[in-house]
Amino acid sequence: MRPVALILLALALCATVACADYKADLIEQYPFYKTATGDFAPVYPALAQQIVEDYGVTEGICIDMGGGCGSLAMALSKITDLTIYVLDIDPAAVRLCGVLVDEAGLRGRVIPIEGDAQNMPFRNRFADLVISRGSVFFWPDQLAGLKEAYRVLKPGRVAFIGGGISRVLDQAIKRKLVEARGTSKQTGGPTRR
């Protein structure tokens, strides 16, 4: 092998190791990732499917308020032509979302943005769809967040904000999640950020 090729191979290996370390560091800083990619992983594609079935918004701009590492946004992007902005206040979540988006080949379709759901960095009447699954319960001023969702929505468009696990999720998976939640409540459960 030529010396130049060896150097390029060594650099690529170092970059791969550095990226893996960076991702691992971000996962450590954003503990919800393990939940989102663990037992909760099937919820996001089901919820994305439900949103499309219920509202029919499949193109334009979507904002995922408090979208964390982008699980719902990436699931929605795979079944629509939406450009989705994943807004989160946690810098580690935003950076991790960027890594995951790149790994999924969704750069340009899913765009991580650091920001506050109560004061979003988007112009009025910007979005065709606003979604938020689970973050509303962590907003210090929920009304301010809801007003922001309304402000950035185009007239006549829709927001899907709340909790839940989707009515279209397989019943066996639902039972497993409900049982796990009951167990975690009894044992103190995970610590919320």
N, C-alpha and C positions, 0 to 999 in steps of 0.2 A: 504494500500500500504506500502511496506517495506521502511525504511528510505533510503536505498541505491537507490532504484528506484526513490524516490522523489528527491534525490540529482541529479541523472542523468537527470531526467526530467527538473529540474531547470537549470542545466548547458546547456542542449539542447535549452531551451527557451532563455537563455541569449545569446548563440551563434547565434541563429536565429535573434534576435534583433540587435546584433552587426553587423552581415552580412548585414542586411537591412540598417542599418545606414551607413555602409561602402559604399554600392552600391549607396545610395542616395547622399552621399558626392561626389562620383566619377561622378555621373550624373550632379551634380551642377558644378563640375570643367570642364566637357566636354559637353557644351551646344548642340553640334550637335546631341547628342544622341536623343533628343526630335524630331528633324527633321527626323533622320534615322528610328525611330520607330513610327513616326506619318504618315503624308500624304505620305512621301517618302518610307515607308516600302515595298509597292508592287514592287518597282523598282528593288530591289536586287534579288528576285527570278527570275524575268523576264530577268534581265541581265545575271544571272548565266546560265539560259536556253539558251540564245543567244550565250554565250561564248562556251558552250558545242556543240551546233548545228553547229556553225561556224568553230570551231577548233578541235573538237573531242578529246580533251585532258581530259581524265577521270581518269587517275592514274598517280602516280609519285609525284613530288614535285611542289608546286605552291607558289609563293610569291605575297602577296597583298601589294604593295607599298603604304604607306600612308593610310592603311586600317582602321584607326580609331578604332571604337568599334567592328569591325569585321562583319558588316552586310552582305557585299557581300561574304566574305569568308565563313561564316556559311551557307549562301544560296547555295553556290557552293559545300560545303562539303556534303550537304544533297542529292545531285544528282550525286556525283562522289565518287571515291575512293582516291581522292587526299589528301595528307597531305599538309595543307596550313599554311604558316607562315604569320601572319599579322604584318607587320612592320609599326610602327608609331613613330614619334618623340615626341609625347605628352605623358608623363608618365601617366596621368589620363586616356587617351584613352586606353593605353595598359593594365592598371590594370582593367579598366571596361570591356574590351574585355575578360580578364581572368575570371571575374565573370560570364559574359554572356555565355561564352563557357562552363563553369562548369554547369550552369543552363540548358543549352541545351544538356548536356551529350556528348559534342564533344571534351573533353579533349584528347589530343594525336593526334587528327585529325586537329584541328585548334590551332595553337600555337602563342600566342602573343609575339612579340619581340620589345623592345624599340630600335630604331635606325633611322638613317637618310637615306632617299631615295637616296641621293647624294653620300653616302658612306656606302653601305650596308655591314653588318657583315656576308656575305656568301662567300664561295669559288667560284672561277671561274667555269662556266659550272655546276652549282648546280641544276637549276630548269628546269622543263619541260614546265612550264607556268608562266608568270609574268602578273599580272593584276594590274590596278590602275584606280579607277573610281573617278574622281573629285579632287584628291590631286595634280595632276601635275600643276594646276594653282597656287598652293601655294609654289612650290619649288622655292627657290631663284635663282637656276641655273638649268633650265629645261633640258638643254643639258647634264649636269653632271648626272642628274637622268636617262635620256634615255641611256646614255653610261653605267651606272650601270646596267640597265635592260639587256642590250646586254651582258655585262660581265658575269652576273650570269646565263644566259640562256645556256642550252645545245645546241650544233650545230643543226640547222634545227628545233628548237622549236620556240614558238610564244609568243609575248607579246600583251596584250590588254590594251592600256593606253589612257585615255582621259576623256571626260565627257559624257553627254547624259543620256537617260533614258531607252534605249532598244527599238528596233523596234518591239519586240514581246509583249510588254506591252499592255494590254487592252486599246483600243482607248478612252474609257470613262475616265479611270484613267489618261491617257496622257492629255486629255483636261482639267481635273481638276487641274493637276499639272501646266500646262502652264498658265491657268487662275490665279492660286494662285501666280505664279511667276510674272505675269504682275501686279497684285495687290501689291505684296511686293515691286516691283521696284518703283511703284508710291508712296508708303508710306515710302520709305527708306529701306524697307526690313530688314532682320536680319543682324547683324554685323558679319563679317567674322573674324575668328581668325587669 
